[in-house]
Every structure is written in structure tokens, then in C-alpha cells.
Amino acid sequence: MIQHPYSRRPPWLKIKLPAGKQYVQVKDIVHQHKLHTICESGHCPNIADCWGRGTATFMILGDICTRSCKFCNVKTGRPLPPEPTEPMQLAHSVLLMNLTHCVVTSVDRDDLADKGAAAWAATIRAIKELNPHTTIEALIPDFDGDAGRIRQVIQSAPEVVSHNMETVRRLTPMIRSRAQYDVSLSVLRIIAESGVVAKSGIMVGLGESEEEVAETMDELLAAGCTVLTIGQYLQPTRKHLPVAAYVTPEQFEKYRVQGLQKGFRFVESSPLVRSSYRAERHVCRYLMND
């Protein structure tokens, strides 16, 4: 692991600048339809790659989160009421983009009685209605561990349901504002027990040890999670939690091999990996194998 000041990143973290016809087309559709994407709000380093391939991760329920995690660049505050037309609007956008797979995520909506579960279910159903051949990954919040709300989303039939652990147990209280490690494990257990593909993701470079990453892998597997992503934490602004270390590509490869040996079906592990990066590969390989 290599330590660097905020302004200096190692060469393996160089990011390709957005360009290309497909990227511009996706960007135009996103902005024309006033869609929120985690690609932009989260300053994702893979935006050029994903949008250039005609894929995007959509963020529903607005762009203002009720939580204020120390690693996240999404705005925090008091959100507006959910937009009733959002599910169908997003479904039309997926149709315009001609996507074969899409990822849907959301801000946390602790202000809503159902934490946004109804809007989640309506969005997935709308996408499927207009795009019957499009597979969907739902990257859900924890819904405060409410099993009924989690199952409400699952019953709308996404092919993959994800919930990110974000970090190891010891660091969770320091970087996540409300979410709890064991609650997140319970969310993944509910997903797995429903028969849907359960997926999670963590960031490294926050001060965790290799042993703690291994322990998190073991606990995820015990909860029924079969797909794992591991990527480098990048400090969005100087106001956010600083990077403790830049993890080398060799260490990421070590984590990938370790995860597969432990029993994960798929592990994506490299510096620029994010939870939704090339997510279509996971669901396609599952469908082909099944």
C-alpha cells in the first residue's frame, strides 16, 4: 500500500477523460430527461468507459440524501417529495438508450415512511414493462433493515439485488452516518434467502487491514452474498475522509483470488472498480450458467 497526499495519485489511478459519440448521446439523454445518475453525482472514475458503452447507473428518489456518510459526494439535506412520474420517465430513458442491462440505485430516504420502497418497486416494474429484455440490478439502501420493505423491492423481480457494506466492521461507525454493519449483513441475508443474486461491494484504502478484508469476505459469504466488488476509495473533496493508503494493483489481484478461493462466484477487484462497474457481466454469466 502506498500513501500519497490528496493532490497526488499513483499512475494506476489515471482516469480517461469522457469523450466519444456514445458518451455524448448518453449524456444528452440523461440531461434532457433530468435524470440523476450516480455516475455524475458520485464523480465515478468510470463514467467515460460506462457511458461510452451506452450504460449508466440511475439514481432515483432525487439527488439529496438524508444521510451524510464521510466517503460520499452525494448532496445531503432535506429531499423533495418523490416525483410520481419518475418510474415511467426512467423506463422511457432506458428504452431510448437501448440498454440490455441497467443498474438502479437511490439516495437514502429516511424521511419517507416506507424509506422509498414503493417508488423502488414501481421503478423496476416500469422498466420491465417497457423493456422486457433488459435485465436489472437494484443497488438498494438498507431500509433500516426492514425486511418487508426489502422484500417489496425483491418482489418487483430485479435479476440482481445489491447492498454495499462499504467497509470493514471496525471502520463502519467512522465512515457511515447511520448504517450499521450487522444491519447490512441482514439485508444481504434477506436478499439471498429470497433466491435472488445477492451482491455487495467494499472500498479499501480507508485504513483497513488485509485480515479485516478477509473477515468481511467470510461474513458476506455466510450471509449468502455471491458477488463482490472491491475498489479504491478516492477522496471526493478535501472535506471528505482522507485516503489512508492507495492499494496497489497487485494487492487488488490478491483480494480477487482470495475471494474466489473462499467461495464467491464472481469478484471484481481493481483500483477503479465501483459497485456497478460492468455489472452486466455478473448477471449475464449467472443466466448463462443457470
C-alpha positions in Angstrom: 0.0 0.0 0.0 1.3 3.5 -0.9 0.5 6.7 0.9 0.0 9.9 -1.0 -1.2 13.4 -0.3 -4.6 14.4 -1.6 -3.2 16.1 -4.7 -1.0 13.1 -5.9 -2.3 9.8 -7.0 -0.3 6.8 -8.3 -0.1 6.2 -12.0 -2.5 3.3 -12.0 -5.3 5.7 -11.0 -5.2 7.8 -14.1 -8.7 8.3 -15.4 -9.7 8.5 -19.1 -11.4 11.8 -19.9 -15.0 11.5 -21.2 -15.3 11.5 -25.0 -16.9 9.8 -27.9 -20.2 9.8 -29.7 -21.8 7.2 -27.5 -20.8 9.1 -24.3 -22.3 12.3 -25.7 -25.5 10.5 -26.7 -26.0 9.0 -23.2 -25.1 12.4 -21.6 -27.7 14.1 -23.7 -30.4 11.7 -22.8 -29.6 11.9 -19.1 -29.7 15.7 -19.1 -32.7 16.1 -21.4 -34.8 13.9 -19.2 -33.4 15.4 -16.0 -32.2 12.0 -14.7 -30.0 11.6 -11.7 -27.0 9.3 -12.1 -24.5 8.2 -9.5 -22.1 8.4 -12.4 -22.1 12.2 -12.2 -23.1 12.8 -8.6 -20.6 10.3 -7.3 -17.9 11.5 -9.6 -17.4 8.0 -10.8 -14.0 7.4 -12.4 -15.5 5.0 -14.9 -18.0 7.4 -16.4 -16.1 7.6 -19.7 -16.0 3.8 -20.0 -19.6 3.0 -19.0 -21.3 5.9 -20.9 -19.1 5.2 -23.8 -20.5 1.7 -23.9 -24.0 3.0 -23.6 -24.6 2.0 -19.9 -25.4 4.1 -16.8 -26.4 3.7 -13.2 -29.5 5.7 -12.5 -30.3 7.2 -9.1 -33.9 7.5 -8.2 -35.8 9.4 -5.5 -33.9 12.7 -6.1 -30.3 13.7 -5.6 -30.4 14.7 -2.0 -29.6 12.1 0.7 -30.9 12.1 4.2 -27.6 10.7 5.4 -24.1 12.2 5.4 -21.5 9.4 5.1 -18.0 10.7 5.2 -16.9 9.0 2.0 -19.8 10.0 -0.2 -20.1 13.0 -2.5 -23.9 12.9 -2.9 -25.6 16.0 -1.5 -27.2 15.7 1.9 -30.1 17.6 3.3 -33.9 17.6 3.1 -35.1 16.0 -0.1 -38.1 17.0 -2.2 -41.1 14.7 -2.3 -40.8 11.8 -4.7 -41.7 12.6 -8.3 -44.7 10.4 -9.3 -43.7 10.3 -13.0 -40.1 9.2 -12.3 -40.6 5.5 -12.7 -42.1 5.8 -16.2 -39.7 8.6 -17.2 -36.8 6.4 -16.3 -38.3 3.4 -18.1 -38.6 5.5 -21.3 -35.0 6.6 -21.0 -33.8 3.0 -20.7 -35.7 2.3 -23.9 -34.1 5.3 -25.7 -30.7 4.1 -24.7 -31.5 0.6 -25.9 -29.9 -0.9 -22.7 -29.7 -4.7 -22.3 -28.8 -4.2 -18.6 -29.2 -1.3 -16.2 -28.4 -0.5 -12.6 -30.8 1.4 -10.4 -29.7 2.9 -7.1 -31.1 5.7 -4.8 -30.3 8.1 -2.1 -31.4 7.2 1.4 -34.9 8.5 2.1 -35.2 8.2 5.9 -37.8 11.0 5.7 -40.3 8.7 4.0 -42.5 6.3 5.9 -41.6 3.4 3.7 -38.0 4.6 3.1 -38.8 4.8 -0.6 -39.6 1.1 -1.1 -42.8 1.7 -3.1 -41.0 4.0 -5.5 -38.3 1.4 -5.9 -40.8 -1.3 -6.8 -42.7 0.9 -9.2 -39.5 1.9 -11.0 -38.3 -1.7 -11.5 -41.8 -2.7 -12.7 -42.0 0.2 -15.1 -38.5 -0.6 -16.6 -39.5 -4.2 -17.1 -42.9 -3.3 -18.7 -41.3 -1.1 -21.4 -38.0 -3.1 -21.6 -38.9 -6.8 -21.2 -35.4 -7.9 -22.4 -33.5 -5.5 -20.1 -32.0 -7.1 -17.0 -31.9 -5.0 -13.8 -29.6 -4.7 -10.9 -31.1 -3.0 -7.9 -28.4 -1.4 -5.7 -30.6 -0.7 -2.6 -30.1 1.2 0.7 -30.6 -0.7 3.9 -34.2 0.5 4.6 -33.1 0.4 8.3 -33.2 -3.4 7.9 -37.0 -3.6 7.4 -37.5 -7.0 5.9 -40.9 -6.1 4.5 -39.5 -3.1 2.6 -36.6 -5.1 1.3 -38.9 -7.9 0.1 -41.1 -5.3 -1.6 -38.2 -4.4 -3.9 -37.2 -8.0 -4.4 -40.8 -8.9 -5.4 -40.6 -6.5 -8.3 -38.2 -9.1 -9.8 -34.8 -7.5 -10.5 -32.2 -10.1 -11.5 -29.6 -8.9 -9.0 -30.1 -7.1 -5.7 -27.0 -5.3 -4.3 -26.4 -3.7 -1.0 -22.9 -2.3 -0.2 -21.1 -3.0 3.0 -18.7 -0.1 2.0 -16.0 -1.0 4.6 -14.9 -3.5 7.3 -16.7 -3.8 10.6 -14.2 -1.7 12.7 -14.4 1.3 10.3 -18.2 1.3 9.7 -19.1 3.7 12.6 -16.4 6.1 11.4 -17.4 6.4 7.8 -21.2 5.6 7.6 -23.5 8.1 9.3 -26.4 5.8 10.2 -25.9 2.4 8.6 -24.7 -0.5 10.8 -22.5 -3.4 9.7 -24.8 -6.1 11.1 -27.9 -4.5 9.6 -26.2 -4.5 6.2 -25.4 -8.2 6.6 -29.0 -8.9 7.5 -30.1 -7.1 4.3 -27.9 -9.3 2.2 -29.2 -12.4 4.1 -32.8 -11.5 3.2 -31.8 -11.0 -0.4 -30.0 -14.3 -0.6 -32.8 -16.2 1.1 -35.2 -14.9 -1.5 -33.4 -16.7 -4.2 -32.1 -13.6 -6.0 -28.4 -13.0 -6.7 -27.0 -11.1 -3.7 -24.1 -8.7 -4.4 -22.1 -6.3 -2.2 -19.1 -4.0 -2.5 -16.4 -2.5 -0.3 -13.8 0.2 -0.6 -10.3 -0.2 0.5 -7.7 2.4 1.3 -9.6 3.6 4.4 -7.2 2.2 7.0 -8.4 -1.5 7.0 -6.1 -4.4 7.3 -5.8 -7.4 5.0 -7.2 -9.6 7.8 -10.2 -7.3 8.2 -11.0 -7.6 4.5 -10.8 -11.4 4.8 -13.1 -11.3 7.7 -15.6 -9.2 5.8 -15.4 -11.7 2.9 -16.2 -14.5 5.3 -19.2 -12.7 6.8 -20.6 -11.8 3.4 -20.4 -15.4 2.3 -22.1 -16.6 5.5 -24.9 -14.2 4.7 -25.3 -15.7 1.2 -23.6 -13.0 -0.9 -22.0 -14.5 -4.0 -20.8 -11.4 -6.0 -18.3 -9.0 -4.5 -16.7 -5.8 -5.8 -13.6 -4.2 -4.3 -12.3 -0.8 -5.3 -10.0 2.0 -4.1 -11.6 4.8 -2.0 -10.9 8.2 -3.6 -11.5 11.3 -1.6 -14.2 13.3 -3.5 -13.2 16.7 -1.9 -10.9 17.9 0.8 -14.0 18.0 3.2 -14.3 14.2 2.9 -12.5 11.5 4.7 -8.8 11.4 3.5 -7.3 8.4 1.8 -5.3 6.3 4.3 -3.5 4.4 1.5 -3.5 3.7 -2.2 -3.8 0.0 -2.6 -1.6 -1.5 -5.3 -3.0 -3.4 -8.3 -1.1 -6.4 -7.0 -2.9 -6.3 -3.7 -6.3 -5.9 -5.5 -5.5 -9.1 -7.5 -4.6 -10.9 -4.3 -8.0 -9.9 -2.9 -9.7 -11.1 -6.1 -8.0 -14.5 -5.9 -8.7 -14.8 -2.2 -12.4 -14.1 -2.7 -12.8 -16.7 -5.4 -10.9 -19.3 -3.3 -13.2 -18.5 -0.3 -16.3 -19.2 -2.4 -17.5 -16.1 -4.1 -18.9 -16.8 -7.6 -17.6 -13.5 -9.0 -15.1 -11.0 -7.7 -14.3 -7.7 -9.4 -11.3 -6.2 -7.7 -9.1 -3.4 -9.0 -8.3 0.2 -8.2 -11.1 1.8 -10.3 -13.8 -0.8 -9.7 -17.0 0.5 -8.4 -20.1 -1.5 -7.3 -21.9 -1.0 -10.6 -18.9 -1.2 -12.9 -19.6 -3.6 -15.8 -22.4 -5.1 -13.7 -23.9 -6.6 -16.8 -21.1 -9.3 -16.8 -22.3 -10.7 -13.5 -25.9 -11.2 -14.4 -25.1 -12.4 -17.9 -22.8 -15.1 -16.6 -25.3 -16.1 -14.0 -28.0 -16.5 -16.6 -25.7 -18.5 -18.9 -24.6 -20.8 -16.1 -28.2 -21.3 -14.9 
